[in-house]
Amino acid sequence: MRNYEMIFSGSGGQGLMFIGKMLAKLAIEEYPHVTFLPTYGAEVRSGTSYCNVKLSDEPIATPVVDYPDVMVLMNQPSVDRFLPRLRLGKIAFVNSSLAAATCTGVIEIPANRIALELGDVQAANVVMFGAMLGRERLVDLTKALEAVKASSARKGDKAVLLNQQAFDKGWELGSAARCPFAKTT
């Protein structure tokens, strides 16, 4: 039975709702039960925001995630708030450009640095999305990349290329990531 409980967290404007919602939409094709629950801080921009995503073969009783299997944490306040709730033996992807977390189950991805090298820091969320999917393989990767590109199309060819490169680099890092004390089922 497949059952994944996830938290995506960062500052408002970092694109965590975007990747959580995109994952939920992609998962509808592969899982019979999917939930997406966004929560915004007092300030949408710069305030802490997060979303809960659940993917399951069984009915989901509540969309709230208490102890996640997978986390994407984009900044230090998110690490401080949510990392202690990570289920034992599971994985947290931490944006090491803006946060530090030295504990079991953490995969550090310098998402902001990579996005800046590619040309736009706003692609950091796509780097993290690619890394998480590269490691966890929750949905079809080809469909995920196509969804990223389609969502970028309204901003033009440059944005599509940037986000494709960001996703590919994240996927490469996530695929190669080793987290020796964390076990995935």
Secondary structure, 3 states (H helix, E strand, C coil): CCEEEEEEEEECCCCHHHHHHHHHHHHCCCCCEEEEEEEECCCCCCCEEEEEEEEECCCCCCCCCCCCCEEEECCHHHHHHHHHHCCCCCEEEEECCCCCCCCCCEEEECHHHHHHHHCCHHHHHHHHHHHHHHHHCCCCHHHHHHHHHHHHHHHCHHHHHHHHHHHHHHHHHHHHCCCCCCCCC
